[in-house]
Amino acid sequence: MNHSTQAMERLLVALKDGRARALPPVERWNPPYCGDIDMRITEDGTWFYLGTPIGRPALVKLFSSVLRRDGGDYFLVTPVEKVGIKVDDAPFQAVEMTVEGTGDERAIAFRTLVDDIVSVSPEHAIRFVRDANDGLKPYVHIRRDLWARVTRALTYDLLALGEIRPVDGVSMFGLAVAGAFYPAVPASEIEGL
């Protein structure tokens, strides 16, 4: 059994007592770093272990519940062990969106691939990244410096809600949600989206 397989076995044993959907307090745990394991979350939100997709959604949800980001690195954390994993973009995918209302009174909620549900607010803000290859990529904050990338299909729906407003003297294209405005790009650039 190699190091990665042994670490996975220990992690599964430590997580076996996991309850419903209550998230463990990984931000309070400070176990020793035990190296990296061969686990990767791809850009489309698929979790891989030893190069093979993890096919059990319940297992992916379990691992996602103990995911932590320290600096730019991602770790699975239990009270006794911390192991590094690779994340290609964001660890989660926002795969469903509901919208109610308009303008500043608009409410938007997202569901992730691992069934986290968040409503856009100061605690669950939206941010936009301009990517040369993928255009404009929206993200929503899920928890503890962990973000979900909004799927391409939802991105079109989300951007359809956009409007232009002045931000610090510059006309910006963005979204009004729950009394806040989330700027995406300067209005002068929206032709290129």
LINWO-V921896 format. One record per residue. PHI is phi as a letter, one per 20 degrees, with the letter a starting at -180 (* if undefined). PSI is psi in whole degrees, 0 to 359 (999 if undefined). D_CENTER is the distance of its C-alpha to the mean C-alpha in whole Angstrom. Layout:
PHI | PSI | D_CENTER
PHI | PSI | D_CENTER
This chain:
* | 124 | 32
f | 174 | 30
g | 316 | 28
f | 318 | 24
f | 318 | 26
f | 317 | 27
f | 320 | 24
f | 316 | 22
f | 315 | 25
f | 320 | 25
f | 316 | 22
f | 320 | 22
f | 316 | 25
f | 329 | 24
e | 353 | 21
g | 330 | 24
e | 8 | 25
g | 132 | 21
e | 185 | 22
h | 252 | 20
c | 9 | 17
f | 129 | 18
e | 133 | 15
f | 154 | 17
e | 61 | 18
f | 335 | 16
f | 341 | 16
e | 350 | 20
e | 139 | 21
c | 61 | 22
f | 168 | 24
f | 147 | 25
f | 128 | 23
d | 18 | 24
n | 181 | 23
e | 151 | 21
d | 162 | 20
e | 69 | 20
c | 140 | 17
b | 140 | 14
d | 118 | 11
e | 172 | 12
g | 332 | 11
e | 8 | 11
n | 6 | 9
e | 132 | 12
e | 131 | 13
d | 144 | 16
c | 126 | 19
l | 38 | 22
n | 1 | 21
d | 135 | 21
f | 140 | 18
e | 112 | 18
e | 352 | 19
e | 108 | 19
g | 324 | 16
f | 324 | 17
f | 319 | 17
f | 317 | 14
f | 320 | 13
f | 311 | 15
f | 320 | 14
f | 333 | 10
f | 341 | 12
d | 20 | 13
e | 136 | 11
c | 147 | 11
d | 125 | 11
d | 113 | 14
m | 231 | 15
e | 5 | 14
d | 152 | 14
d | 143 | 12
b | 150 | 14
e | 130 | 15
c | 131 | 17
c | 174 | 20
f | 339 | 23
d | 353 | 25
b | 146 | 23
c | 120 | 20
c | 142 | 19
e | 145 | 17
c | 166 | 15
d | 140 | 14
c | 120 | 10
f | 322 | 11
c | 267 | 9
d | 150 | 5
f | 341 | 5
c | 160 | 4
d | 129 | 6
e | 114 | 7
d | 352 | 11
b | 143 | 13
c | 139 | 14
c | 144 | 17
c | 133 | 19
c | 138 | 22
n | 185 | 25
c | 164 | 25
l | 219 | 25
f | 338 | 24
e | 1 | 24
f | 139 | 22
d | 134 | 19
c | 130 | 16
c | 147 | 14
c | 148 | 11
d | 134 | 10
e | 171 | 8
f | 336 | 9
d | 20 | 10
m | 24 | 11
f | 140 | 9
c | 124 | 11
c | 146 | 11
d | 135 | 13
f | 129 | 13
a | 178 | 15
g | 327 | 16
f | 333 | 13
c | 64 | 11
f | 162 | 11
d | 142 | 11
c | 157 | 11
c | 141 | 13
c | 130 | 14
e | 121 | 17
d | 133 | 17
g | 325 | 21
e | 323 | 20
d | 4 | 17
m | 221 | 18
e | 125 | 16
d | 114 | 12
e | 148 | 11
c | 150 | 7
c | 137 | 7
f | 129 | 6
e | 303 | 6
a | 156 | 8
l | 52 | 10
m | 26 | 9
d | 131 | 5
d | 157 | 3
d | 133 | 2
e | 134 | 6
f | 131 | 9
g | 159 | 11
g | 316 | 14
f | 316 | 16
f | 332 | 14
g | 317 | 14
f | 317 | 18
f | 319 | 18
f | 314 | 16
f | 334 | 19
f | 341 | 22
e | 355 | 21
f | 161 | 21
b | 169 | 24
d | 130 | 26
b | 154 | 27
f | 135 | 28
c | 114 | 26
l | 42 | 28
n | 4 | 31
d | 134 | 29
f | 120 | 28
c | 141 | 25
e | 132 | 23
a | 197 | 20
c | 135 | 19
e | 123 | 21
b | 130 | 19
l | 44 | 20
n | 3 | 23
c | 158 | 20
d | 127 | 20
d | 100 | 17
f | 143 | 19
d | 301 | 18
b | 159 | 21
g | 140 | 25
g | 329 | 26
f | 344 | 29
e | 356 | 26
f | 341 | 25
f | 331 | 28
e | 0 | 26
e | 999 | 23
